[in-house]
Amino acid sequence: MPKKRLVSLRCPSCRKIVLAKDPDFPFCSDRCRLIDLGKWASGAYVITAPLNDPEDDNPTYSNGPNQEPD
């Protein structure tokens, strides 16, 4: 009989191993969850590259998405 595979990751704050069935997953504790939230709120985490809008990459409309094609 095959064994069930346990899904586990490391806590993003303290790097402890956390199982997927743990109540605070993907964090190991509420403390680590709040530390991570504080980093987002303070601006310590940022998205470095601009996100591409799929509507901007639409080749059908050369004059913008709300205008008729040429």
C-alpha positions in Angstrom: 0.0 0.0 0.0 1.5 3.4 -1.0 2.3 5.9 1.8 0.6 9.2 1.8 3.1 12.0 1.0 3.1 14.9 3.5 3.3 18.3 2.0 5.6 20.6 3.9 7.3 23.9 3.3 9.5 26.2 5.3 8.0 29.1 7.2 8.9 32.3 5.3 9.8 34.1 8.5 11.9 31.7 10.6 12.5 28.8 8.1 11.1 26.0 10.4 9.4 23.1 8.6 5.6 23.5 8.5 3.2 20.8 7.4 0.2 21.6 5.1 -2.2 20.4 7.7 -0.9 22.8 10.4 -3.5 25.6 11.2 -1.1 28.5 10.5 0.2 27.1 7.2 2.3 28.3 5.4 3.6 29.9 8.6 4.7 28.0 11.7 2.9 30.3 14.2 0.7 33.4 14.5 3.8 35.3 15.5 5.5 34.6 12.2 2.3 35.4 10.3 2.3 38.9 12.0 6.0 39.4 11.3 5.3 38.8 7.6 2.3 41.1 7.6 4.4 43.8 9.2 7.0 43.5 6.5 4.3 44.0 3.8 2.8 46.9 5.6 6.2 48.7 6.1 7.2 48.3 2.5 10.0 45.8 3.1 8.5 43.6 0.4 8.1 45.2 -3.0 7.4 44.0 -6.5 10.4 45.1 -8.5 9.2 44.7 -12.0 6.0 46.2 -13.4 3.3 43.7 -14.2 2.2 43.4 -17.8 -1.5 44.0 -18.4 -2.8 41.3 -20.8 -5.1 44.0 -22.4 -2.0 46.1 -23.3 -0.5 43.2 -25.2 -3.5 42.6 -27.4 -2.3 43.0 -31.0 -5.9 43.3 -32.3 -6.2 46.9 -31.2 -3.4 49.2 -32.1 -5.2 52.4 -31.0 -6.1 51.1 -27.5 -8.5 48.5 -26.2 -11.7 50.6 -26.6 -11.1 51.7 -30.2 -11.7 50.0 -33.5 -8.9 48.2 -35.3 -7.1 50.1 -38.1 
